[in-house]
Amino acid sequence: MIGIGVIGTLMNTYGAKHLPILEGIVLIVHIFGFFCIIIPLWVLAPKAPASEVFGTFENFGGWSTVGAACFVGSITATGSFAGSDAAVHLSEETKDASKSVPRMIMFTIVLNGLMGLVFIITYVSCSGVQRRVVGGAQQDRC
């Protein structure tokens, strides 16, 4: 944590004029990394049937109901919307803030939301697949 704080302080103190370039590089790495993870999973990983991916809910956390487990699991996803608050507080430093800040907030929500949706469906359908024999035939099972 101290290292991250020192790097952030140094970047904001001495490298502020290079922040737009760094932000562009981070965006490219973010999108490129997404495809570097997703494509091998789509091509190489065994897939679970869609009926299990979209129709089976497991409660491995020990919560009293599957609904409670889903609500607890959604806390992290809803907490990610708190990051938009930082853009609002920094809006006074941008050009045409009344248009550019809401556009960028919506752009990041849509872009990361779509990428997150694709990633979670891919992860659930590709992770934990085991081979089992049912009636003499092999089947993939999560």
N, CA, C and O atoms as a GROMACS GRO file, in nm:
protein
  568
    1MET      N    1   0.083  -0.120   0.000
    1MET     CA    2   0.000   0.000   0.000
    1MET      C    3   0.087   0.126   0.000
    1MET      O    4   0.054   0.224  -0.066
    2ILE      N    5   0.196   0.121   0.074
    2ILE     CA    6   0.284   0.238   0.077
    2ILE      C    7   0.346   0.261  -0.061
    2ILE      O    8   0.357   0.375  -0.106
    3GLY      N    9   0.385   0.153  -0.128
    3GLY     CA   10   0.442   0.165  -0.263
    3GLY      C   11   0.344   0.224  -0.362
    3GLY      O   12   0.380   0.309  -0.443
    4ILE      N   13   0.218   0.180  -0.355
    4ILE     CA   14   0.116   0.234  -0.444
    4ILE      C   15   0.094   0.382  -0.415
    4ILE      O   16   0.079   0.463  -0.507
    5GLY      N   17   0.092   0.418  -0.287
    5GLY     CA   18   0.076   0.558  -0.250
    5GLY      C   19   0.192   0.644  -0.299
    5GLY      O   20   0.171   0.756  -0.346
    6VAL      N   21   0.314   0.592  -0.288
    6VAL     CA   22   0.432   0.666  -0.334
    6VAL      C   23   0.429   0.682  -0.486
    6VAL      O   24   0.456   0.791  -0.538
    7ILE      N   25   0.395   0.575  -0.558
    7ILE     CA   26   0.387   0.585  -0.704
    7ILE      C   27   0.279   0.684  -0.746
    7ILE      O   28   0.301   0.765  -0.836
    8GLY      N   29   0.163   0.679  -0.681
    8GLY     CA   30   0.056   0.774  -0.713
    8GLY      C   31   0.097   0.918  -0.685
    8GLY      O   32   0.068   1.008  -0.763
    9THR      N   33   0.165   0.938  -0.573
    9THR     CA   34   0.210   1.074  -0.538
    9THR      C   35   0.313   1.124  -0.639
    9THR      O   36   0.305   1.239  -0.683
   10LEU      N   37   0.408   1.041  -0.675
   10LEU     CA   38   0.510   1.083  -0.771
   10LEU      C   39   0.450   1.110  -0.909
   10LEU      O   40   0.488   1.206  -0.976
   11MET      N   41   0.356   1.024  -0.951
   11MET     CA   42   0.293   1.046  -1.082
   11MET      C   43   0.212   1.176  -1.083
   11MET      O   44   0.216   1.251  -1.181
   12ASN      N   45   0.140   1.203  -0.976
   12ASN     CA   46   0.060   1.325  -0.972
   12ASN      C   47   0.145   1.449  -0.952
   12ASN      O   48   0.104   1.558  -0.992
   13THR      N   49   0.261   1.435  -0.891
   13THR     CA   50   0.347   1.550  -0.866
   13THR      C   51   0.436   1.582  -0.986
   13THR      O   52   0.442   1.696  -1.030
   14TYR      N   53   0.504   1.479  -1.038
   14TYR     CA   54   0.603   1.503  -1.142
   14TYR      C   55   0.558   1.458  -1.281
   14TYR      O   56   0.615   1.503  -1.381
   15GLY      N   57   0.460   1.372  -1.289
   15GLY     CA   58   0.421   1.319  -1.420
   15GLY      C   59   0.282   1.357  -1.463
   15GLY      O   60   0.223   1.290  -1.547
   16ALA      N   61   0.227   1.465  -1.405
   16ALA     CA   62   0.088   1.502  -1.435
   16ALA      C   63   0.067   1.533  -1.583
   16ALA      O   64  -0.040   1.506  -1.637
   17LYS      N   65   0.168   1.590  -1.648
   17LYS     CA   66   0.150   1.624  -1.789
   17LYS      C   67   0.148   1.499  -1.878
   17LYS      O   68   0.104   1.506  -1.993
   18HIS      N   69   0.194   1.385  -1.825
   18HIS     CA   70   0.194   1.260  -1.901
   18HIS      C   71   0.075   1.170  -1.868
   18HIS      O   72   0.063   1.062  -1.924
   19LEU      N   73  -0.012   1.213  -1.778
   19LEU     CA   74  -0.125   1.129  -1.738
   19LEU      C   75  -0.221   1.095  -1.852
   19LEU      O   76  -0.266   0.981  -1.858
   20PRO      N   77  -0.253   1.188  -1.943
   20PRO     CA   78  -0.341   1.148  -2.055
   20PRO      C   79  -0.282   1.034  -2.140
   20PRO      O   80  -0.355   0.945  -2.183
   21ILE      N   81  -0.152   1.037  -2.163
   21ILE     CA   82  -0.087   0.930  -2.239
   21ILE      C   83  -0.095   0.799  -2.161
   21ILE      O   84  -0.126   0.694  -2.217
   22LEU      N   85  -0.066   0.806  -2.032
   22LEU     CA   86  -0.072   0.687  -1.947
   22LEU      C   87  -0.213   0.629  -1.943
   22LEU      O   88  -0.231   0.507  -1.948
   23GLU      N   89  -0.314   0.715  -1.934
   23GLU     CA   90  -0.452   0.669  -1.932
   23GLU      C   91  -0.489   0.600  -2.063
   23GLU      O   92  -0.560   0.500  -2.061
   24GLY      N   93  -0.443   0.653  -2.175
   24GLY     CA   94  -0.467   0.589  -2.304
   24GLY      C   95  -0.400   0.453  -2.313
   24GLY      O   96  -0.458   0.358  -2.366
   25ILE      N   97  -0.278   0.444  -2.262
   25ILE     CA   98  -0.206   0.316  -2.262
   25ILE      C   99  -0.279   0.215  -2.174
   25ILE      O  100  -0.293   0.098  -2.213
   26VAL      N  101  -0.325   0.257  -2.058
   26VAL     CA  102  -0.398   0.167  -1.968
   26VAL      C  103  -0.528   0.119  -2.033
   26VAL      O  104  -0.564   0.002  -2.017
   27LEU      N  105  -0.597   0.205  -2.105
   27LEU     CA  106  -0.720   0.165  -2.175
   27LEU      C  107  -0.689   0.058  -2.280
   27LEU      O  108  -0.760  -0.041  -2.291
   28ILE      N  109  -0.583   0.078  -2.357
   28ILE     CA  110  -0.546  -0.019  -2.460
   28ILE      C  111  -0.507  -0.152  -2.395
   28ILE      O  112  -0.549  -0.258  -2.443
   29VAL      N  113  -0.428  -0.148  -2.289
   29VAL     CA  114  -0.388  -0.271  -2.219
   29VAL      C  115  -0.511  -0.341  -2.160
   29VAL      O  116  -0.520  -0.464  -2.163
   30HIS      N  117  -0.606  -0.264  -2.107
   30HIS     CA  118  -0.728  -0.320  -2.050
   30HIS      C  119  -0.807  -0.397  -2.155
   30HIS      O  120  -0.848  -0.511  -2.130
   31ILE      N  121  -0.828  -0.338  -2.270
   31ILE     CA  122  -0.906  -0.403  -2.375
   31ILE      C  123  -0.826  -0.519  -2.437
   31ILE      O  124  -0.882  -0.626  -2.461
   32PHE      N  125  -0.698  -0.499  -2.461
   32PHE     CA  126  -0.614  -0.604  -2.518
   32PHE      C  127  -0.605  -0.724  -2.421
   32PHE      O  128  -0.614  -0.838  -2.464
   33GLY      N  129  -0.589  -0.697  -2.294
   33GLY     CA  130  -0.583  -0.805  -2.194
   33GLY      C  131  -0.713  -0.883  -2.186
   33GLY      O  132  -0.712  -1.004  -2.167
   34PHE      N  133  -0.824  -0.814  -2.201
   34PHE     CA  134  -0.955  -0.881  -2.203
   34PHE      C  135  -0.959  -0.986  -2.313
   34PHE      O  136  -0.996  -1.100  -2.289
   35PHE      N  137  -0.919  -0.947  -2.434
   35PHE     CA  138  -0.921  -1.042  -2.545
   35PHE      C  139  -0.815  -1.150  -2.530
   35PHE      O  140  -0.835  -1.263  -2.576
   36CYS      N  141  -0.702  -1.118  -2.468
   36CYS     CA  142  -0.598  -1.219  -2.444
   36CYS      C  143  -0.645  -1.328  -2.348
   36CYS      O  144  -0.594  -1.440  -2.353
   37ILE      N  145  -0.738  -1.298  -2.263
   37ILE     CA  146  -0.792  -1.398  -2.171
   37ILE      C  147  -0.913  -1.468  -2.232
   37ILE      O  148  -0.924  -1.590  -2.223
   38ILE      N  149  -1.002  -1.393  -2.293
   38ILE     CA  150  -1.128  -1.449  -2.344
   38ILE      C  151  -1.108  -1.544  -2.462
   38ILE      O  152  -1.167  -1.652  -2.464
   39ILE      N  153  -1.026  -1.505  -2.559
   39ILE     CA  154  -1.012  -1.587  -2.681
   39ILE      C  155  -0.957  -1.726  -2.651
   39ILE      O  156  -1.014  -1.823  -2.701
   40PRO      N  157  -0.849  -1.742  -2.571
   40PRO     CA  158  -0.806  -1.879  -2.540
   40PRO      C  159  -0.912  -1.960  -2.466
   40PRO      O  160  -0.924  -2.081  -2.487
   41LEU      N  161  -0.988  -1.895  -2.378
   41LEU     CA  162  -1.095  -1.968  -2.310
   41LEU      C  163  -1.201  -2.014  -2.408
   41LEU      O  164  -1.248  -2.128  -2.399
   42TRP      N  165  -1.240  -1.929  -2.502
   42TRP     CA  166  -1.340  -1.967  -2.601
   42TRP      C  167  -1.290  -2.082  -2.689
   42TRP      O  168  -1.367  -2.171  -2.725
   43VAL      N  169  -1.162  -2.080  -2.723
   43VAL     CA  170  -1.108  -2.177  -2.818
   43VAL      C  171  -1.069  -2.308  -2.750
   43VAL      O  172  -1.099  -2.416  -2.802
   44LEU      N  173  -1.002  -2.301  -2.635
   44LEU     CA  174  -0.939  -2.418  -2.578
   44LEU      C  175  -1.012  -2.484  -2.461
   44LEU      O  176  -0.998  -2.604  -2.440
   45ALA      N  177  -1.089  -2.409  -2.386
   45ALA     CA  178  -1.149  -2.465  -2.264
   45ALA      C  179  -1.271  -2.550  -2.296
   45ALA      O  180  -1.347  -2.519  -2.388
   46PRO      N  181  -1.291  -2.657  -2.219
   46PRO     CA  182  -1.415  -2.733  -2.234
   46PRO      C  183  -1.533  -2.649  -2.185
   46PRO      O  184  -1.519  -2.570  -2.092
   47LYS      N  185  -1.647  -2.666  -2.249
   47LYS     CA  186  -1.764  -2.582  -2.218
   47LYS      C  187  -1.870  -2.663  -2.145
   47LYS      O  188  -1.892  -2.780  -2.175
   48ALA      N  189  -1.935  -2.600  -2.051
   48ALA     CA  190  -2.050  -2.658  -1.983
   48ALA      C  191  -2.174  -2.632  -2.067
   48ALA      O  192  -2.177  -2.534  -2.142
   49PRO      N  193  -2.274  -2.717  -2.057
   49PRO     CA  194  -2.398  -2.692  -2.133
   49PRO      C  195  -2.466  -2.563  -2.088
   49PRO      O  196  -2.458  -2.525  -1.971
   50ALA      N  197  -2.532  -2.497  -2.181
   50ALA     CA  198  -2.600  -2.371  -2.151
   50ALA      C  199  -2.706  -2.389  -2.043
   50ALA      O  200  -2.731  -2.296  -1.966
   51SER      N  201  -2.768  -2.506  -2.037
   51SER     CA  202  -2.870  -2.529  -1.935
   51SER      C  203  -2.810  -2.522  -1.794
   51SER      O  204  -2.878  -2.480  -1.700
   52GLU      N  205  -2.686  -2.564  -1.779
   52GLU     CA  206  -2.621  -2.555  -1.648
   52GLU      C  207  -2.571  -2.414  -1.619
   52GLU      O  208  -2.579  -2.366  -1.506
   53VAL      N  209  -2.520  -2.347  -1.724
   53VAL     CA  210  -2.466  -2.212  -1.705
   53VAL      C  211  -2.576  -2.116  -1.663
   53VAL      O  212  -2.557  -2.036  -1.571
   54PHE      N  213  -2.691  -2.122  -1.730
   54PHE     CA  214  -2.797  -2.026  -1.706
   54PHE      C  215  -2.909  -2.078  -1.617
   54PHE      O  216  -2.994  -2.001  -1.574
   55GLY      N  217  -2.910  -2.208  -1.589
   55GLY     CA  218  -3.022  -2.264  -1.513
   55GLY      C  219  -2.986  -2.324  -1.379
   55GLY      O  220  -3.076  -2.366  -1.305
   56THR      N  221  -2.858  -2.330  -1.346
   56THR     CA  222  -2.816  -2.391  -1.220
   56THR      C  223  -2.750  -2.285  -1.133
   56THR      O  224  -2.658  -2.216  -1.177
   57PHE      N  225  -2.797  -2.273  -1.011
   57PHE     CA  226  -2.739  -2.179  -0.916
   57PHE      C  227  -2.690  -2.259  -0.796
   57PHE      O  228  -2.765  -2.337  -0.737
   58GLU      N  229  -2.566  -2.238  -0.760
   58GLU     CA  230  -2.506  -2.309  -0.647
   58GLU      C  231  -2.481  -2.210  -0.534
   58GLU      O  232  -2.446  -2.095  -0.558
   59ASN      N  233  -2.499  -2.256  -0.413
   59ASN     CA  234  -2.477  -2.174  -0.295
   59ASN      C  235  -2.365  -2.238  -0.214
   59ASN      O  236  -2.391  -2.310  -0.117
   60PHE      N  237  -2.240  -2.210  -0.253
   60PHE     CA  238  -2.126  -2.268  -0.184
   60PHE      C  239  -2.082  -2.185  -0.064
   60PHE      O  240  -1.992  -2.226   0.010
   61GLY      N  241  -2.144  -2.071  -0.043
   61GLY     CA  242  -2.106  -1.984   0.068
   61GLY      C  243  -2.175  -2.017   0.199
   61GLY      O  244  -2.141  -1.960   0.302
   62GLY      N  245  -2.271  -2.108   0.195
   62GLY     CA  246  -2.340  -2.146   0.317
   62GLY      C  247  -2.451  -2.050   0.357
   62GLY      O  248  -2.497  -2.054   0.472
   63TRP      N  249  -2.496  -1.964   0.266
   63TRP     CA  250  -2.606  -1.872   0.298
   63TRP      C  251  -2.736  -1.950   0.305
   63TRP      O  252  -2.747  -2.060   0.251
   64SER      N  253  -2.835  -1.894   0.373
   64SER     CA  254  -2.960  -1.968   0.397
   64SER      C  255  -3.037  -1.997   0.269
   64SER      O  256  -3.104  -2.100   0.260
   65THR      N  257  -3.029  -1.909   0.170
   65THR     CA  258  -3.099  -1.931   0.043
   65THR      C  259  -3.008  -1.889  -0.072
   65THR      O  260  -2.909  -1.818  -0.052
   66VAL      N  261  -3.042  -1.934  -0.192
   66VAL     CA  262  -2.968  -1.893  -0.311
   66VAL      C  263  -2.988  -1.743  -0.335
   66VAL      O  264  -2.896  -1.676  -0.381
   67GLY      N  265  -3.107  -1.692  -0.306
   67GLY     CA  266  -3.132  -1.548  -0.321
   67GLY      C  267  -3.041  -1.463  -0.234
   67GLY      O  268  -2.989  -1.361  -0.278
   68ALA      N  269  -3.022  -1.506  -0.109
   68ALA     CA  270  -2.931  -1.433  -0.020
   68ALA      C  271  -2.789  -1.437  -0.074
   68ALA      O  272  -2.717  -1.337  -0.068
   69ALA      N  273  -2.748  -1.552  -0.126
   69ALA     CA  274  -2.614  -1.564  -0.184
   69ALA      C  275  -2.597  -1.472  -0.304
   69ALA      O  276  -2.491  -1.412  -0.323
   70CYS      N  277  -2.702  -1.460  -0.388
   70CYS     CA  278  -2.696  -1.370  -0.504
   70CYS      C  279  -2.686  -1.224  -0.461
   70CYS      O  280  -2.610  -1.147  -0.520
   71PHE      N  281  -2.760  -1.186  -0.358
   71PHE     CA  282  -2.754  -1.048  -0.310
   71PHE      C  283  -2.616  -1.017  -0.251
   71PHE      O  284  -2.562  -0.909  -0.274
   72VAL      N  285  -2.560  -1.109  -0.175
   72VAL     CA  286  -2.427  -1.088  -0.119
   72VAL      C  287  -2.324  -1.079  -0.231
   72VAL      O  288  -2.232  -0.998  -0.224
   73GLY      N  289  -2.340  -1.163  -0.333
   73GLY     CA  290  -2.248  -1.159  -0.446
   73GLY      C  291  -2.257  -1.032  -0.528
   73GLY      O  292  -2.160  -0.994  -0.593
   74SER      N  293  -2.372  -0.967  -0.526
   74SER     CA  294  -2.388  -0.845  -0.606
   74SER      C  295  -2.331  -0.721  -0.538
   74SER      O  296  -2.326  -0.614  -0.600
   75ILE      N  297  -2.289  -0.733  -0.414
   75ILE     CA  298  -2.234  -0.616  -0.343
   75ILE      C  299  -2.110  -0.563  -0.414
   75ILE      O  300  -2.095  -0.442  -0.429
   76THR      N  301  -2.023  -0.652  -0.457
   76THR     CA  302  -1.902  -0.609  -0.526
   76THR      C  303  -1.935  -0.539  -0.657
   76THR      O  304  -1.875  -0.436  -0.690
   77ALA      N  305  -2.029  -0.593  -0.732
   77ALA     CA  306  -2.065  -0.533  -0.860
   77ALA      C  307  -2.126  -0.395  -0.842
   77ALA      O  308  -2.094  -0.303  -0.917
   78THR      N  309  -2.212  -0.379  -0.743
   78THR     CA  310  -2.272  -0.247  -0.721
   78THR      C  311  -2.172  -0.148  -0.663
   78THR      O  312  -2.184  -0.028  -0.686
   79GLY      N  313  -2.075  -0.197  -0.590
   79GLY     CA  314  -1.972  -0.109  -0.535
   79GLY      C  315  -1.885  -0.047  -0.642
   79GLY      O  316  -1.826   0.058  -0.621
   80SER      N  317  -1.876  -0.112  -0.759
   80SER     CA  318  -1.793  -0.058  -0.866
   80SER      C  319  -1.849   0.073  -0.922
   80SER      O  320  -1.776   0.150  -0.984
   81PHE      N  321  -1.977   0.099  -0.901
   81PHE     CA  322  -2.035   0.225  -0.948
   81PHE      C  323  -1.990   0.343  -0.863
   81PHE      O  324  -2.012   0.458  -0.903
   82ALA      N  325  -1.930   0.319  -0.750
   82ALA     CA  326  -1.881   0.429  -0.666
   82ALA      C  327  -1.765   0.503  -0.732
   82ALA      O  328  -1.736   0.617  -0.695
   83GLY      N  329  -1.697   0.440  -0.828
   83GLY     CA  330  -1.586   0.504  -0.897
   83GLY      C  331  -1.629   0.624  -0.979
   83GLY      O  332  -1.548   0.713  -1.003
   84SER      N  333  -1.753   0.630  -1.021
   84SER     CA  334  -1.802   0.744  -1.098
   84SER      C  335  -1.802   0.871  -1.016
   84SER      O  336  -1.797   0.981  -1.070
   85ASP      N  337  -1.806   0.856  -0.887
   85ASP     CA  338  -1.805   0.972  -0.797
   85ASP      C  339  -1.675   1.051  -0.812
   85ASP      O  340  -1.676   1.174  -0.801
   86ALA      N  341  -1.564   0.983  -0.836
   86ALA     CA  342  -1.436   1.052  -0.851
   86ALA      C  343  -1.436   1.142  -0.974
   86ALA      O  344  -1.384   1.253  -0.970
   87ALA      N  345  -1.494   1.094  -1.083
   87ALA     CA  346  -1.500   1.175  -1.205
   87ALA      C  347  -1.583   1.301  -1.184
   87ALA      O  348  -1.550   1.406  -1.238
   88VAL      N  349  -1.689   1.291  -1.106
   88VAL     CA  350  -1.773   1.407  -1.079
   88VAL      C  351  -1.695   1.511  -0.999
   88VAL      O  352  -1.706   1.631  -1.026
   89HIS      N  353  -1.618   1.467  -0.901
   89HIS     CA  354  -1.543   1.562  -0.819
   89HIS      C  355  -1.429   1.627  -0.896
   89HIS      O  356  -1.386   1.737  -0.862
   90LEU      N  357  -1.379   1.561  -0.998
   90LEU     CA  358  -1.270   1.618  -1.078
   90LEU      C  359  -1.321   1.691  -1.202
   90LEU      O  360  -1.241   1.739  -1.283
   91SER      N  361  -1.451   1.701  -1.217
   91SER     CA  362  -1.507   1.758  -1.339
   91SER      C  363  -1.473   1.905  -1.358
   91SER      O  364  -1.474   1.954  -1.471
   92GLU      N  365  -1.443   1.975  -1.251
   92GLU     CA  366  -1.411   2.117  -1.266
   92GLU      C  367  -1.280   2.138  -1.340
   92GLU      O  368  -1.250   2.250  -1.384
   93GLU      N  369  -1.200   2.033  -1.354
   93GLU     CA  370  -1.072   2.045  -1.422
   93GLU      C  371  -1.078   2.004  -1.569
   93GLU      O  372  -0.975   2.004  -1.637
   94THR      N  373  -1.196   1.971  -1.619
   94THR     CA  374  -1.208   1.927  -1.758
   94THR      C  375  -1.275   2.033  -1.843
   94THR      O  376  -1.346   2.121  -1.793
   95LYS      N  377  -1.252   2.023  -1.973
   95LYS     CA  378  -1.316   2.114  -2.067
   95LYS      C  379  -1.457   2.066  -2.094
   95LYS      O  380  -1.479   1.946  -2.111
   96ASP      N  381  -1.551   2.156  -2.097
   96ASP     CA  382  -1.693   2.126  -2.124
   96ASP      C  383  -1.743   2.011  -2.036
   96ASP      O  384  -1.793   1.910  -2.085
   97ALA      N  385  -1.727   2.030  -1.906
   97ALA     CA  386  -1.756   1.924  -1.810
   97ALA      C  387  -1.901   1.878  -1.812
   97ALA      O  388  -1.929   1.761  -1.785
   98SER      N  389  -1.993   1.967  -1.843
   98SER     CA  390  -2.134   1.927  -1.839
   98SER      C  391  -2.168   1.823  -1.946
   98SER      O  392  -2.268   1.752  -1.933
   99LYS      N  393  -2.088   1.815  -2.051
   99LYS     CA  394  -2.110   1.713  -2.154
   99LYS      C  395  -2.010   1.599  -2.144
   99LYS      O  396  -2.048   1.482  -2.154
  100SER      N  397  -1.883   1.631  -2.125
  100SER     CA  398  -1.780   1.528  -2.133
  100SER      C  399  -1.782   1.431  -2.015
  100SER      O  400  -1.761   1.311  -2.034
  101VAL      N  401  -1.808   1.478  -1.895
  101VAL     CA  402  -1.807   1.389  -1.778
  101VAL      C  403  -1.922   1.288  -1.783
  101VAL      O  404  -1.896   1.169  -1.764
  102PRO      N  405  -2.046   1.329  -1.806
  102PRO     CA  406  -2.152   1.227  -1.816
  102PRO      C  407  -2.129   1.127  -1.930
  102PRO      O  408  -2.161   1.009  -1.917
  103ARG      N  409  -2.075   1.176  -2.042
  103ARG     CA  410  -2.046   1.084  -2.153
  103ARG      C  411  -1.943   0.980  -2.113
  103ARG      O  412  -1.960   0.862  -2.142
  104MET      N  413  -1.838   1.022  -2.046
  104MET     CA  414  -1.733   0.928  -2.007
  104MET      C  415  -1.780   0.833  -1.897
  104MET      O  416  -1.741   0.717  -1.895
  105ILE      N  417  -1.864   0.881  -1.808
  105ILE     CA  418  -1.920   0.792  -1.705
  105ILE      C  419  -2.004   0.685  -1.771
  105ILE      O  420  -1.991   0.567  -1.738
  106MET      N  421  -2.089   0.723  -1.864
  106MET     CA  422  -2.173   0.624  -1.933
  106MET      C  423  -2.089   0.532  -2.022
  106MET      O  424  -2.117   0.412  -2.030
  107PHE      N  425  -1.987   0.587  -2.087
  107PHE     CA  426  -1.900   0.506  -2.171
  107PHE      C  427  -1.830   0.399  -2.088
  107PHE      O  428  -1.824   0.283  -2.129
  108THR      N  429  -1.777   0.436  -1.973
  108THR     CA  430  -1.708   0.336  -1.890
  108THR      C  431  -1.805   0.233  -1.834
  108THR      O  432  -1.770   0.116  -1.825
  109ILE      N  433  -1.924   0.275  -1.797
  109ILE     CA  434  -2.023   0.179  -1.745
  109ILE      C  435  -2.063   0.081  -1.854
  109ILE      O  436  -2.069  -0.040  -1.830
  110VAL      N  437  -2.090   0.131  -1.975
  110VAL     CA  438  -2.132   0.043  -2.084
  110VAL      C  439  -2.017  -0.048  -2.127
  110VAL      O  440  -2.036  -0.169  -2.140
  111LEU      N  441  -1.897   0.008  -2.148
  111LEU     CA  442  -1.783  -0.072  -2.193
  111LEU      C  443  -1.748  -0.180  -2.090
  111LEU      O  444  -1.738  -0.298  -2.125
  112ASN      N  445  -1.728  -0.141  -1.966
  112ASN     CA  446  -1.691  -0.238  -1.864
  112ASN      C  447  -1.806  -0.332  -1.830
  112ASN      O  448  -1.783  -0.448  -1.795
  113GLY      N  449  -1.929  -0.284  -1.840
  113GLY     CA  450  -2.044  -0.372  -1.817
  113GLY      C  451  -2.054  -0.482  -1.921
  113GLY      O  452  -2.077  -0.598  -1.888
  114LEU      N  453  -2.037  -0.445  -2.048
  114LEU     CA  454  -2.041  -0.546  -2.155
  114LEU      C  455  -1.923  -0.642  -2.143
  114LEU      O  456  -1.940  -0.763  -2.158
  115MET      N  457  -1.805  -0.588  -2.117
  115MET     CA  458  -1.689  -0.675  -2.101
  115MET      C  459  -1.706  -0.767  -1.980
  115MET      O  460  -1.670  -0.884  -1.985
  116GLY      N  461  -1.761  -0.715  -1.873
  116GLY     CA  462  -1.786  -0.797  -1.754
  116GLY      C  463  -1.889  -0.905  -1.779
  116GLY      O  464  -1.874  -1.018  -1.732
  117LEU      N  465  -1.994  -0.872  -1.853
  117LEU     CA  466  -2.097  -0.971  -1.885
  117LEU      C  467  -2.040  -1.085  -1.969
  117LEU      O  468  -2.065  -1.202  -1.942
  118VAL      N  469  -1.963  -1.049  -2.073
  118VAL     CA  470  -1.899  -1.152  -2.156
  118VAL      C  471  -1.803  -1.235  -2.073
  118VAL      O  472  -1.798  -1.358  -2.087
  119PHE      N  473  -1.727  -1.170  -1.986
  119PHE     CA  474  -1.628  -1.243  -1.905
  119PHE      C  475  -1.696  -1.336  -1.806
  119PHE      O  476  -1.650  -1.450  -1.789
  120ILE      N  477  -1.801  -1.293  -1.740
  120ILE     CA  478  -1.864  -1.379  -1.639
  120ILE      C  479  -1.933  -1.498  -1.705
  120ILE      O  480  -1.929  -1.608  -1.651
  121ILE      N  481  -1.996  -1.477  -1.820
  121ILE     CA  482  -2.058  -1.590  -1.890
  121ILE      C  483  -1.951  -1.687  -1.937
  121ILE      O  484  -1.967  -1.809  -1.927
  122THR      N  485  -1.841  -1.634  -1.990
  122THR     CA  486  -1.730  -1.720  -2.034
  122THR      C  487  -1.671  -1.795  -1.916
  122THR      O  488  -1.647  -1.916  -1.925
  123TYR      N  489  -1.648  -1.726  -1.807
  123TYR     CA  490  -1.586  -1.790  -1.690
  123TYR      C  491  -1.675  -1.899  -1.633
  123TYR      O  492  -1.627  -2.007  -1.600
  124VAL      N  493  -1.803  -1.872  -1.621
  124VAL     CA  494  -1.895  -1.971  -1.563
  124VAL      C  495  -1.909  -2.091  -1.656
  124VAL      O  496  -1.920  -2.205  -1.610
  125SER      N  497  -1.908  -2.068  -1.787
  125SER     CA  498  -1.926  -2.180  -1.878
  125SER      C  499  -1.797  -2.257  -1.902
  125SER      O  500  -1.802  -2.371  -1.949
  126CYS      N  501  -1.681  -2.199  -1.871
  126CYS     CA  502  -1.554  -2.267  -1.896
  126CYS      C  503  -1.484  -2.315  -1.769
  126CYS      O  504  -1.391  -2.396  -1.779
  127SER      N  505  -1.523  -2.270  -1.653
  127SER     CA  506  -1.450  -2.309  -1.533
  127SER      C  507  -1.519  -2.424  -1.462
  127SER      O  508  -1.642  -2.435  -1.463
  128GLY      N  509  -1.441  -2.508  -1.402
  128GLY     CA  510  -1.494  -2.615  -1.320
  128GLY      C  511  -1.560  -2.726  -1.398
  128GLY      O  512  -1.640  -2.801  -1.342
  129VAL      N  513  -1.529  -2.738  -1.527
  129VAL     CA  514  -1.590  -2.844  -1.606
  129VAL      C  515  -1.514  -2.973  -1.579
  129VAL      O  516  -1.392  -2.978  -1.590
  130GLN      N  517  -1.587  -3.076  -1.542
  130GLN     CA  518  -1.528  -3.206  -1.514
  130GLN      C  519  -1.591  -3.309  -1.606
  130GLN      O  520  -1.707  -3.296  -1.645
  131ARG      N  521  -1.516  -3.411  -1.638
  131ARG     CA  522  -1.569  -3.521  -1.719
  131ARG      C  523  -1.634  -3.621  -1.625
  131ARG      O  524  -1.577  -3.656  -1.522
  132ARG      N  525  -1.752  -3.667  -1.661
  132ARG     CA  526  -1.816  -3.772  -1.584
  132ARG      C  527  -1.885  -3.867  -1.681
  132ARG      O  528  -1.923  -3.827  -1.791
  133VAL      N  529  -1.900  -3.991  -1.641
  133VAL     CA  530  -1.962  -4.091  -1.725
  133VAL      C  531  -2.106  -4.108  -1.680
  133VAL      O  532  -2.132  -4.140  -1.564
  134VAL      N  533  -2.200  -4.088  -1.772
  134VAL     CA  534  -2.342  -4.104  -1.743
  134VAL      C  535  -2.399  -4.200  -1.846
  134VAL      O  536  -2.403  -4.168  -1.965
  135GLY      N  537  -2.441  -4.314  -1.802
  135GLY     CA  538  -2.500  -4.411  -1.893
  135GLY      C  539  -2.406  -4.457  -2.002
  135GLY      O  540  -2.448  -4.482  -2.115
  136GLY      N  541  -2.277  -4.469  -1.970
  136GLY     CA  542  -2.179  -4.516  -2.067
  136GLY      C  543  -2.121  -4.407  -2.155
  136GLY      O  544  -2.026  -4.433  -2.229
  137ALA      N  545  -2.176  -4.284  -2.150
  137ALA     CA  546  -2.125  -4.174  -2.234
  137ALA      C  547  -2.065  -4.066  -2.145
  137ALA      O  548  -2.113  -4.042  -2.035
  138GLN      N  549  -1.959  -4.002  -2.195
  138GLN     CA  550  -1.896  -3.894  -2.120
  138GLN      C  551  -1.975  -3.765  -2.139
  138GLN      O  552  -2.022  -3.736  -2.249
  139GLN      N  553  -1.988  -3.690  -2.032
  139GLN     CA  554  -2.054  -3.560  -2.038
  139GLN      C  555  -1.969  -3.458  -1.964
  139GLN      O  556  -1.900  -3.492  -1.867
  140ASP      N  557  -1.975  -3.333  -2.009
  140ASP     CA  558  -1.910  -3.224  -1.935
  140ASP      C  559  -2.004  -3.180  -1.826
  140ASP      O  560  -2.124  -3.166  -1.848
  141ARG      N  561  -1.949  -3.156  -1.706
  141ARG     CA  562  -2.032  -3.114  -1.594
  141ARG      C  563  -1.953  -3.014  -1.511
  141ARG      O  564  -1.834  -3.033  -1.485
  142CYS      N  565  -2.021  -2.907  -1.469
  142CYS     CA  566  -1.959  -2.809  -1.381
  142CYS      C  567  -1.954  -2.862  -1.241
  142CYS      O  568  -1.905  -2.794  -1.151
   0.00000   0.00000   0.00000
